[in-house]
Amino acid sequence: MRLYIAGPMTGIPQFNYPKFVLMAAELRAAGHDAVSPVELDDPEIQAISLASPDGNLDTIKSHGQSWGDFLARDVKQLADDGIEGVVVLPEWEYSRGARLETFVAYLCDLPIYSWEYGDLYRLPHLELVDAWGEGVFINA
């Protein structure tokens, strides 16, 4: 299955690259075709991101890229590139980008999974709606 990886990046050391790399490796070891946004970055952006101690977006902006540039590329992947599902990294629900990616996936009728103990677990709709609403439905 061709799976896109969504998760938090901004504000995390190295823009969370190590967790994306690990998830891609685990999915591939299980026989899936993993699409990781960190692997879509050009080598210069990868090097800048890996050197970032705090995942501050100003690091990337100084090299001519914006959050919107990356998000547009990633949303296009979900809509146009044969993605069959999305796998979320832990704490995805706190990421504006990952929430948007999962919402786009939902609108494209793609299942959204977490990866637990070497297997895919489909996220319930209520959990997704709660994340998209930033907790307003379950925590209200």
Steps between C-alpha positions, in 0.01 A plus 500: 500500500627851414493692828576864569651587839356803684627638826626799692810679375498868598645574841667159531880458484610400150140559390428147628689348204625197700145385580392537138804300385433227758130475407584476129748219573247310714227532238734385224617205709134401529464508120341843455602776260567790739489862389670725752494877465857522631616288207325739260714792623802589290843418650566862605173521696567157652842616624358826638217314671725239657723776637208685662511475881140618539307449175442873465332588169725806461782252427322388183358842406853638483561260210205610290246239613186557702278273705238544227745383232558171679135455588387563141744236375381250760129560440561448128662164585186397687262612228690401185770241563327167558516513880281225648507608864666722757698387803529752781794539734444546875369844597382571145187657644709794631633581153312743275661341195422141596142593590459660158661202324271255677197715420596508133550123512154462650351716223679276246345189664838377624518303825708648783704265718728494796785250506490287811709194578591450136146524365262760362211610722228705331418813697134540597314795347428651842873513578564673166219752549626575850852565367375717215292700748797523738321301768183707507265204458630244748663736752219760510 
